[in-house]
Amino acid sequence: LLLLLDLSASTADMQSCGRNVLDLECEAAALLMDALRNREDRLEVAGFNSDGRQAVNYLRLLDFGQSVPTDPMMVLGAVRPGLSTRLGAAMRHATARLAQEMSAQRTLLVLSDGSPSDIDVFDVRHLVEDAARAVVEARRKGVRCFCLSLDRASEADVRRIFGHGGYRIVDDPARLAVTLARSYAELVGG
């Protein structure tokens, strides 16, 4: 499993539960890391943001094969929200990481708060279509893609990118960690 966290500026936005999106993403990631600590499932956790096409930042927080720290917030606590959301490029990088794994089941799970955007793109449809193409490319390489989004308004874009059954909208932000755990169990069949 590669868990990909959206680290764009909008993840600083406060949610109805009184916490910002990035804090909720990190909490969910930490709980998943704890749950997988003693299992055979291999996990990588990464984050991304962008500042135009030439500056897509991909931050590897926990590499495949690396032990989960006793306190997962040691690796997650350093992330900060900023910049934009060029999802397609980040997904291609994550797919390349997953392609190196010798597993029959490879899954890319994205946590995000909405639709792709970036400073050098004036038609957001371009980034939606690019991300949808990245999902098609990943699936051709045997990578299952799934997204949890915290923005009901982004549902049409998320559906276009990940397809029917390839996403879940989390209407209650405080339930992101529970929804991530349930989605993981469904994705891996356990």
N, C-alpha and C positions, 0 to 999 in steps of 0.2 A: 504494500500500500504506500502510495506517495500522497501525503496530505499537503495541499497547496493553499496557503493563506494569502488572501488579498490584503496588501499592506498600503493601499492607496490612501490619499488624504481623507476621503469620505469615511474611512473606518474610524476616524476620530469623532464622528457624529454620535451624539447621545441617543439612546434608544428609550422606549417607554419604561423600561425597567430601571432607568437611572444610570446605566453603564454604557460605555462606548462600544462600538462594534469590535474594535481590535481586542479589547479586554475580553469580550465574550468569545472571540475566536481563540484566543490564547488559553482561556479556561477550558474550552472544549478540547483543544489539542492536548493540553496537559492531562486531562482525564483519560483521553484515548491512549496517550503514551504510558500512563500508569497501568491501564488495563492490559496493554500488550507487552509490558516489561518481561514477564515470565513465559510468554507464549512463543511459539516458533515463527509466528508471522513476522516478516521483515517490514520495517517501517522507515520511511524517510519523511521528514517534515521540512518544508521550504516555504518561503514567502516571496512575494513579488510586488513590484510597482514599476512605473515607467515615467520617462520624461522625454517622450518622442520616440520615434522609430529606432533611432541610433543609441538610445539609452534605456534599455530594459534591464532592470535590476532583478536578479534572481539570487536570493539569499538562502543557502542551505543551512538549516538550523540543527538538524539531526540527520546524519547520513545513514544509508543502508548499512547494516552490520555494526553500527556504533551502539554501544549500550545506552539505554535510556537513563539519564541521570536520576538520582534519588529524588531530586526536586526538579521536575521538568521546567519550571519557571526560570531555572538558571539559564536555559538556552532561549526560552520564549520571552523572557523579560526584557531583552535588549531591543526588540523590534519596536519601531515607531511608525506611525502613519505619515504618509507623505506622497506627493506626486500623483500619477495617474494609473489607469488600469488597462494595460495592453495585454489582455488575457490570452490571445492566440499565441503570441511569442512565448509567454511563460509556459503555456501548456505544451508547446513543442519541445522546450527544454526539459520539462518534467517527463515527457514521453521518451526522450532520449535517455534520461536517467533510468526509467523503468525498463527500457529495451535491453539494458545491460544486465538485468536481473534474470537468473535462470529459474523462473517459477512458472508453473502452468497457469497461475492466476495473477494477473497484474492489474492493479486498480489505481486510477488517479481520482482523488476526491478533492474537489475545490470548495473552499469556504469563501463566500463573497457577500457583499452588501448591495450588489446591483449590476448594472450593465457596464460593458467595457467603455472606456473613454480615454482620450489622450490629447495632449496640447496641439499636436500637429495634424489632427484629423477633424474635419468640419462636418462630415457626414458619419454619424455613429453607426449607420448600417454597415459601413466598411469594416469596422472592428467587430461587429456581430458576425458578419459573414466570414471574416478571417478566423474568428474563434470557432465557428461552426466547422470550417474546413480543418482546423487543427484537431477537432474531435474525430472527424472522419479519418484523418491520417492516423491518429492514435489507434482507433478501432481496427484499422487495416493491419496494424502492427501487434494486434492482440491485447491492447490496453483498454480496459473498461473505464469509461469516464462517467462521473457523477458529480452533481453540484448541489450544495445547500446554499440558498440565497436568503438573506434577511430582508429583502425588499419585494413586496408583493407587486409594486409597480414595474419591476423588472421581469415579471413572469414571461411576457411574450418573447423578450430577447433570450432569456435563459432557456425557454422551450425551443427556440430556433437553434440555439447553440448545442444543447445537449439532447434534444429530442424528447418525445413523450416517454415518460418513465425514467428519464436520465437526470432528473432533478427533483428537488423538494423545496418548497417555499416554507420558511420557518416564520410563522406569523407572530409567535411569542418569542422575542429575542432571548428571554431568560431560559428558554428550553433548548437553546442551540446545542449544549453539551449532550443532553438526553437524546436529541434528534440525531446528532452525529453518531453516538453509540449505537442507536437502533439502525441507522443507515449502514454503518459498517457491518453489523451483524447480518443484515439482509444481503449486502453485497458479497460477503465471503461465505454466506450460507451457514452461518453458525451463530 
